[in-house]
Amino acid sequence: MPKAHIIVVGNEKGGAGKSTVATHLATALMHEGASVAILDLDVRQRSTERFLVNREAWSKSQGVQLVQPTTHRCLEELAELPDALAVEADFLVVDTPGADTELSRAVHQAADLILTPMNDSFVDFDVLGVVDPVTLEVIRPSIYSETVWEARKSRAMQRGRAIDWVVLRNRLAPVEARNRRRVDERLATLGRRVGFRAIAGLRDRVIYRELFPFGLTVSDLTRGVRPIQVSMGHIVARQELRMLMYELGLTAAVAAAE
């Protein structure tokens, strides 16, 4: 049985912000005092692994102590997964590839929490469901939604409780629009059908991209950690991340782990 609370960031489409979400949540959890292990299954892009390598290098070059994961690794072989899931940590954050793989399916079944980032438009809605091209009504769940549905059923049968599934609406438009309301309605309909809840994720902020090459997130910014000029936008971004942690119930989960 895995010892850590497993958070899987999954979406079978690239460019939805999986690595951004994974690195920011992992770092925020570490700043809350939790021990965190990180697993990157995207062996082609290795964005999360690269973030962590950059983090170590920047920390050494600046002589600055940063919170670090207990372990981090890229995983390619399914046979290695049981050992990877048995890591000693409060949380295990898993970044998955933008494709359907046997390893990705297996880690979805082991999750306690699945986070599915999606850009807030119908362009990315098809990762969750298929809509009628005339009425825009939901016709059926996507293959990925069915995969998660099966994982949740399997987990409920094994342990008596289902996996919590949350859709994160990234890059939300700053103003209300008709298209956004349409997406709202279809997400609500599909969520009731396949069992996810949708919440606001991370907006498309320059700060998230600016800090990545240093292996840093908005949670790291202090007087001694400022590789870029800090502005009010950075404060707003940090508050946005704190709100996301609260909505996911991860602040309470850290307290329980302690």
Secondary structure, DSSP 8 states (H G I E B T S, - for coil): ---SEEEEE--SSTTSSHHHHHHHHHHHHHHTT--EEEEE--TTT-HHHHHHHHHHHHHHHHT------SEEEE---GGGHHHHHT-SSSEEEEE--SS--HHHHHHHHH-SEEEEEEESSHHHHTTTEEE-TTT--EEEE-HHHHHHHHHHHHHHHHHSS--EEEEEEES--SS--HHHHHHHHHHHHHHHHHT-EEEE-----HHHHHHGGGT--GGG-SSS--SS---HHHHHHHHHHHHHHHHTTHHHHHHHH-
